[in-house]
Amino acid sequence: MENENNINIIQKQTNYDYNTSKEKLEKFDNNVEKVINDYLGIGVEKKHKSNNSTNQKIYSQIRNLMDESSKTNS
């Protein structure tokens, strides 16, 4: 019953027919918002947030610098 309501919502908000709406719901794990965003071409960007401390960032930069310099001197 809930699935039928979701299909009706998608059909009202998009030009999808019943079968296309059902397929898209299955593809997007029954998430109506994701189906409509896909229809509108709105991509979901995943934010990559690093949980590195300041020291980890510093040493990472030092490692990168050392790696780059070793490549150019080889």
N, CA, C and O atoms as a Tinker XYZ file with bonds, in Angstrom:
   296  protein
     1  N      0.819000   -1.190000    0.000000    73     2
     2  CA     0.000000    0.000000    0.000000    64     1     3
     3  C      0.866000    1.258000    0.000000    63     2     4     5
     4  O      0.623000    2.196000   -0.759000    81     3
     5  N      1.874000    1.258000    0.862000    73     3     6
     6  CA     2.786000    2.410000    0.916000    64     5     7
     7  C      3.529000    2.563000   -0.400000    63     6     8     9
     8  O      3.764000    3.676000   -0.871000    81     7
     9  N      3.895000    1.432000   -0.987000    73     7    10
    10  CA     4.601000    1.457000   -2.263000    64     9    11
    11  C      3.729000    2.072000   -3.355000    63    10    12    13
    12  O      4.227000    2.818000   -4.198000    81    11
    13  N      2.447000    1.769000   -3.344000    73    11    14
    14  CA     1.507000    2.336000   -4.314000    64    13    15
    15  C      1.402000    3.852000   -4.134000    63    14    16    17
    16  O      1.343000    4.593000   -5.115000    81    15
    17  N      1.379000    4.306000   -2.889000    73    15    18
    18  CA     1.334000    5.750000   -2.625000    64    17    19
    19  C      2.592000    6.432000   -3.144000    63    18    20    21
    20  O      2.525000    7.517000   -3.721000    81    19
    21  N      3.745000    5.790000   -2.936000    73    19    22
    22  CA     5.005000    6.357000   -3.430000    64    21    23
    23  C      5.012000    6.421000   -4.948000    63    22    24    25
    24  O      5.490000    7.396000   -5.527000    81    23
    25  N      4.486000    5.390000   -5.595000    73    23    26
    26  CA     4.429000    5.385000   -7.057000    64    25    27
    27  C      3.528000    6.514000   -7.550000    63    26    28    29
    28  O      3.856000    7.190000   -8.525000    81    27
    29  N      2.402000    6.720000   -6.884000    73    27    30
    30  CA     1.498000    7.815000   -7.259000    64    29    31
    31  C      2.170000    9.170000   -7.100000    63    30    32    33
    32  O      2.010000   10.049000   -7.947000    81    31
    33  N      2.915000    9.340000   -6.024000    73    31    34
    34  CA     3.628000   10.598000   -5.799000    64    33    35
    35  C      4.636000   10.836000   -6.919000    63    34    36    37
    36  O      4.737000   11.944000   -7.447000    81    35
    37  N      5.375000    9.800000   -7.276000    73    35    38
    38  CA     6.391000    9.937000   -8.325000    64    37    39
    39  C      5.731000   10.252000   -9.663000    63    38    40    41
    40  O      6.241000   11.072000  -10.427000    81    39
    41  N      4.603000    9.610000   -9.952000    73    39    42
    42  CA     3.911000    9.868000  -11.209000    64    41    43
    43  C      3.394000   11.306000  -11.269000    63    42    44    45
    44  O      3.370000   11.910000  -12.342000    81    43
    45  N      2.986000   11.852000  -10.138000    73    43    46
    46  CA     2.500000   13.232000  -10.119000    64    45    47
    47  C      3.637000   14.237000  -10.306000    63    46    48    49
    48  O      3.448000   15.294000  -10.907000    81    47
    49  N      4.810000   13.900000   -9.790000    73    47    50
    50  CA     5.934000   14.833000   -9.821000    64    49    51
    51  C      6.817000   14.698000  -11.053000    63    50    52    53
    52  O      7.634000   15.576000  -11.332000    81    51
    53  N      6.659000   13.600000  -11.794000    73    51    54
    54  CA     7.500000   13.336000  -12.956000    64    53    55
    55  C      6.626000   12.919000  -14.134000    63    54    56    57
    56  O      5.400000   12.887000  -14.036000    81    55
    57  N      7.275000   12.602000  -15.238000    73    55    58
    58  CA     6.579000   12.078000  -16.414000    64    57    59
    59  C      6.687000   10.564000  -16.489000    63    58    60    61
    60  O      6.392000    9.979000  -17.532000    81    59
    61  N      7.099000    9.922000  -15.416000    73    59    62
    62  CA     7.263000    8.472000  -15.417000    64    61    63
    63  C      5.905000    7.776000  -15.414000    63    62    64    65
    64  O      4.954000    8.243000  -14.787000    81    63
    65  N      5.832000    6.654000  -16.125000    73    63    66
    66  CA     4.624000    5.837000  -16.057000    64    65    67
    67  C      4.728000    4.909000  -14.843000    63    66    68    69
    68  O      5.701000    4.962000  -14.091000    81    67
    69  N      3.720000    4.065000  -14.665000    73    67    70
    70  CA     3.660000    3.203000  -13.487000    64    69    71
    71  C      4.879000    2.288000  -13.389000    63    70    72    73
    72  O      5.504000    2.197000  -12.332000    81    71
    73  N      5.222000    1.607000  -14.495000    73    71    74
    74  CA     6.331000    0.648000  -14.477000    64    73    75
    75  C      7.671000    1.327000  -14.232000    63    74    76    77
    76  O      8.501000    0.820000  -13.477000    81    75
    77  N      7.881000    2.466000  -14.867000    73    75    78
    78  CA     9.142000    3.196000  -14.674000    64    77    79
    79  C      9.262000    3.679000  -13.233000    63    78    80    81
    80  O     10.334000    3.611000  -12.632000    81    79
    81  N      8.157000    4.163000  -12.690000    73    79    82
    82  CA     8.167000    4.623000  -11.295000    64    81    83
    83  C      8.509000    3.485000  -10.351000    63    82    84    85
    84  O      9.276000    3.656000   -9.404000    81    83
    85  N      7.936000    2.328000  -10.617000    73    83    86
    86  CA     8.193000    1.163000   -9.772000    64    85    87
    87  C      9.659000    0.741000   -9.856000    63    86    88    89
    88  O     10.276000    0.423000   -8.839000    81    87
    89  N     10.219000    0.738000  -11.079000    73    87    90
    90  CA    11.634000    0.368000  -11.262000    64    89    91
    91  C     12.555000    1.351000  -10.555000    63    90    92    93
    92  O     13.520000    0.952000   -9.903000    81    91
    93  N     12.252000    2.642000  -10.687000    73    91    94
    94  CA    13.089000    3.654000  -10.047000    64    93    95
    95  C     13.015000    3.547000   -8.528000    63    94    96    97
    96  O     14.027000    3.721000   -7.849000    81    95
    97  N     11.839000    3.266000   -7.990000    73    95    98
    98  CA    11.711000    3.088000   -6.545000    64    97    99
    99  C     12.565000    1.929000   -6.065000    63    98   100   101
   100  O     13.218000    2.018000   -5.025000    81    99
   101  N     12.559000    0.847000   -6.819000    73    99   102
   102  CA    13.385000   -0.309000   -6.448000    64   101   103
   103  C     14.862000    0.045000   -6.534000    63   102   104   105
   104  O     15.654000   -0.351000   -5.679000    81   103
   105  N     15.228000    0.791000   -7.568000    73   103   106
   106  CA    16.633000    1.176000   -7.757000    64   105   107
   107  C     17.128000    2.060000   -6.609000    63   106   108   109
   108  O     18.270000    1.929000   -6.166000    81   107
   109  N     16.267000    2.958000   -6.131000    73   107   110
   110  CA    16.656000    3.913000   -5.089000    64   109   111
   111  C     16.128000    3.523000   -3.712000    63   110   112   113
   112  O     15.925000    4.391000   -2.863000    81   111
   113  N     15.906000    2.244000   -3.481000    73   111   114
   114  CA    15.522000    1.710000   -2.171000    64   113   115
   115  C     14.286000    2.394000   -1.580000    63   114   116   117
   116  O     14.270000    2.762000   -0.405000    81   115
   117  N     13.261000    2.556000   -2.405000    73   115   118
   118  CA    11.972000    3.133000   -1.994000    64   117   119
   119  C     12.088000    4.540000   -1.423000    63   118   120   121
   120  O     11.298000    4.925000   -0.561000    81   119
   121  N     13.062000    5.309000   -1.894000    73   119   122
   122  CA    13.229000    6.686000   -1.455000    64   121   123
   123  C     12.687000    7.609000   -2.551000    63   122   124   125
   124  O     13.302000    7.762000   -3.606000    81   123
   125  N     11.533000    8.217000   -2.287000    73   123   126
   126  CA    10.866000    9.057000   -3.275000    64   125   127
   127  C     11.720000   10.266000   -3.632000    63   126   128   129
   128  O     11.806000   10.640000   -4.801000    81   127
   129  N     12.351000   10.877000   -2.639000    73   127   130
   130  CA    13.176000   12.059000   -2.889000    64   129   131
   131  C     14.313000   11.756000   -3.852000    63   130   132   133
   132  O     14.602000   12.555000   -4.743000    81   131
   133  N     14.959000   10.612000   -3.683000    73   131   134
   134  CA    16.066000   10.252000   -4.569000    64   133   135
   135  C     15.588000   10.028000   -5.988000    63   134   136   137
   136  O     16.284000   10.381000   -6.941000    81   135
   137  N     14.393000    9.439000   -6.143000    73   135   138
   138  CA    13.841000    9.215000   -7.486000    64   137   139
   139  C     13.567000   10.545000   -8.168000    63   138   140   141
   140  O     13.915000   10.735000   -9.334000    81   139
   141  N     12.946000   11.458000   -7.446000    73   139   142
   142  CA    12.624000   12.760000   -8.030000    64   141   143
   143  C     13.891000   13.561000   -8.312000    63   142   144   145
   144  O     13.980000   14.235000   -9.339000    81   143
   145  N     14.870000   13.494000   -7.415000    73   143   146
   146  CA    16.146000   14.172000   -7.661000    64   145   147
   147  C     16.835000   13.605000   -8.899000    63   146   148   149
   148  O     17.426000   14.353000   -9.678000    81   147
   149  N     16.762000   12.303000   -9.082000    73   147   150
   150  CA    17.336000   11.685000  -10.271000    64   149   151
   151  C     16.621000   12.183000  -11.524000    63   150   152   153
   152  O     17.267000   12.464000  -12.534000    81   151
   153  N     15.305000   12.294000  -11.470000    73   151   154
   154  CA    14.515000   12.792000  -12.596000    64   153   155
   155  C     14.909000   14.226000  -12.941000    63   154   156   157
   156  O     15.025000   14.581000  -14.114000    81   155
   157  N     15.112000   15.039000  -11.919000    73   155   158
   158  CA    15.467000   16.442000  -12.126000    64   157   159
   159  C     16.941000   16.640000  -12.459000    63   158   160   161
   160  O     17.359000   17.738000  -12.827000    81   159
   161  N     17.723000   15.579000  -12.329000    73   159   162
   162  CA    19.148000   15.671000  -12.634000    64   161   163
   163  C     19.968000   16.256000  -11.517000    63   162   164   165
   164  O     21.079000   16.741000  -11.734000    81   163
   165  N     19.423000   16.212000  -10.323000    73   163   166
   166  CA    20.148000   16.731000   -9.168000    64   165   167
   167  C     20.988000   15.599000   -8.599000    63   166   168   169
   168  O     20.457000   14.609000   -8.096000    81   167
   169  N     22.286000   15.753000   -8.682000    73   167   170
   170  CA    23.178000   14.730000   -8.164000    64   169   171
   171  C     23.423000   14.910000   -6.685000    63   170   172   173
   172  O     23.397000   16.025000   -6.165000    81   171
   173  N     23.656000   13.829000   -6.033000    73   171   174
   174  CA    23.968000   13.872000   -4.614000    64   173   175
   175  C     25.483000   13.799000   -4.475000    63   174   176   177
   176  O     26.110000   12.796000   -4.817000    81   175
   177  N     26.042000   14.864000   -3.975000    73   175   178
   178  CA    27.490000   14.896000   -3.790000    64   177   179
   179  C     27.820000   14.386000   -2.401000    63   178   180   181
   180  O     27.253000   14.822000   -1.400000    81   179
   181  N     28.732000   13.475000   -2.373000    73   179   182
   182  CA    29.174000   12.971000   -1.084000    64   181   183
   183  C     30.329000   13.837000   -0.612000    63   182   184   185
   184  O     31.319000   14.034000   -1.317000    81   183
   185  N     30.177000   14.330000    0.560000    73   183   186
   186  CA    31.222000   15.175000    1.123000    64   185   187
   187  C     32.258000   14.288000    1.788000    63   186   188   189
   188  O     31.946000   13.447000    2.632000    81   187
   189  N     33.489000   14.501000    1.385000    73   187   190
   190  CA    34.578000   13.738000    1.977000    64   189   191
   191  C     35.212000   14.608000    3.043000    63   190   192   193
   192  O     35.902000   15.583000    2.744000    81   191
   193  N     34.975000   14.250000    4.258000    73   191   194
   194  CA    35.518000   15.021000    5.368000    64   193   195
   195  C     36.582000   14.177000    6.045000    63   194   196   197
   196  O     36.337000   13.052000    6.479000    81   195
   197  N     37.753000   14.750000    6.121000    73   195   198
   198  CA    38.827000   14.014000    6.779000    64   197   199
   199  C     38.789000   14.306000    8.267000    63   198   200   201
   200  O     38.539000   15.434000    8.692000    81   199
   201  N     39.036000   13.292000    9.028000    73   199   202
   202  CA    39.048000   13.432000   10.478000    64   201   203
   203  C     40.476000   13.431000   10.996000    63   202   204   205
   204  O     40.768000   12.898000   12.067000    81   203
   205  N     41.346000   14.031000   10.225000    73   203   206
   206  CA    42.745000   14.051000   10.610000    64   205   207
   207  C     43.023000   15.182000   11.592000    63   206   208   209
   208  O     42.453000   16.270000   11.502000    81   207
   209  N     43.897000   14.895000   12.509000    73   207   210
   210  CA    44.323000   15.941000   13.433000    64   209   211
   211  C     45.313000   16.845000   12.712000    63   210   212   213
   212  O     45.720000   16.560000   11.586000    81   211
   213  N     45.692000   17.924000   13.362000    73   211   214
   214  CA    46.643000   18.855000   12.775000    64   213   215
   215  C     47.985000   18.175000   12.525000    63   214   216   217
   216  O     48.601000   18.385000   11.480000    81   215
   217  N     48.437000   17.368000   13.469000    73   215   218
   218  CA    49.709000   16.661000   13.291000    64   217   219
   219  C     49.648000   15.699000   12.108000    63   218   220   221
   220  O     50.608000   15.597000   11.344000    81   219
   221  N     48.529000   14.993000   11.949000    73   219   222
   222  CA    48.399000   14.071000   10.823000    64   221   223
   223  C     48.472000   14.823000    9.504000    63   222   224   225
   224  O     49.089000   14.347000    8.550000    81   223
   225  N     47.849000   15.991000    9.443000    73   223   226
   226  CA    47.901000   16.795000    8.218000    64   225   227
   227  C     49.322000   17.269000    7.932000    63   226   228   229
   228  O     49.767000   17.247000    6.784000    81   227
   229  N     50.019000   17.690000    8.954000    73   227   230
   230  CA    51.399000   18.174000    8.782000    64   229   231
   231  C     52.295000   17.051000    8.277000    63   230   232   233
   232  O     53.042000   17.236000    7.315000    81   231
   233  N     52.225000   15.893000    8.918000    73   231   234
   234  CA    53.081000   14.781000    8.509000    64   233   235
   235  C     52.694000   14.248000    7.137000    63   234   236   237
   236  O     53.545000   13.758000    6.395000    81   235
   237  N     51.429000   14.343000    6.806000    73   235   238
   238  CA    51.004000   13.932000    5.473000    64   237   239
   239  C     51.639000   14.837000    4.417000    63   238   240   241
   240  O     52.098000   14.356000    3.382000    81   239
   241  N     51.665000   16.131000    4.675000    73   239   242
   242  CA    52.291000   17.069000    3.739000    64   241   243
   243  C     53.794000   16.822000    3.639000    63   242   244   245
   244  O     54.369000   16.897000    2.553000    81   243
   245  N     54.418000   16.532000    4.760000    73   243   246
   246  CA    55.859000   16.237000    4.751000    64   245   247
   247  C     56.124000   14.976000    3.929000    63   246   248   249
   248  O     57.059000   14.948000    3.128000    81   247
   249  N     55.314000   13.936000    4.118000    73   247   250
   250  CA    55.477000   12.700000    3.342000    64   249   251
   251  C     55.309000   12.958000    1.853000    63   250   252   253
   252  O     56.083000   12.457000    1.038000    81   251
   253  N     54.296000   13.741000    1.501000    73   251   254
   254  CA    54.073000   14.057000    0.090000    64   253   255
   255  C     55.256000   14.813000   -0.492000    63   254   256   257
   256  O     55.680000   14.537000   -1.614000    81   255
   257  N     55.783000   15.751000    0.253000    73   255   258
   258  CA    56.938000   16.519000   -0.198000    64   257   259
   259  C     58.150000   15.609000   -0.398000    63   258   260   261
   260  O     58.854000   15.721000   -1.402000    81   259
   261  N     58.388000   14.718000    0.548000    73   259   262
   262  CA    59.518000   13.794000    0.449000    64   261   263
   263  C     59.341000   12.829000   -0.730000    63   262   264   265
   264  O     60.301000   12.531000   -1.439000    81   263
   265  N     58.113000   12.343000   -0.935000    73   263   266
   266  CA    57.847000   11.448000   -2.056000    64   265   267
   267  C     58.085000   12.139000   -3.391000    63   266   268   269
   268  O     58.681000   11.563000   -4.301000    81   267
   269  N     57.614000   13.376000   -3.501000    73   267   270
   270  CA    57.791000   14.123000   -4.742000    64   269   271
   271  C     59.277000   14.394000   -5.005000    63   270   272   273
   272  O     59.747000   14.270000   -6.136000    81   271
   273  N     59.996000   14.759000   -3.970000    73   271   274
   274  CA    61.414000   15.073000   -4.163000    64   273   275
   275  C     62.207000   13.808000   -4.494000    63   274   276   277
   276  O     63.172000   13.873000   -5.255000    81   275
   277  N     61.824000   12.679000   -3.943000    73   275   278
   278  CA    62.538000   11.440000   -4.261000    64   277   279
   279  C     62.263000   11.006000   -5.704000    63   278   280   281
   280  O     63.119000   10.387000   -6.337000    81   279
   281  N     61.102000   11.319000   -6.214000    73   279   282
   282  CA    60.776000   10.973000   -7.611000    64   281   283
   283  C     61.571000   11.824000   -8.584000    63   282   284   285
   284  O     62.030000   11.329000   -9.613000    81   283
   285  N     61.738000   13.106000   -8.265000    73   283   286
   286  CA    62.448000   14.004000   -9.169000    64   285   287
   287  C     63.957000   13.761000   -9.113000    63   286   288   289
   288  O     64.651000   14.021000  -10.097000    81   287
   289  N     64.474000   13.276000   -8.005000    73   287   290
   290  CA    65.914000   13.021000   -7.863000    64   289   291
   291  C     66.317000   11.628000   -8.311000    63   290   292   293
   292  O     67.508000   11.326000   -8.382000    81   291
   293  N     65.367000   10.789000   -8.609000    73   291   294
   294  CA    65.694000    9.420000   -9.017000    64   293   295
   295  C     66.078000    9.348000  -10.458000    63   294   296
   296  O     66.384000    8.267000  -10.962000    81   295
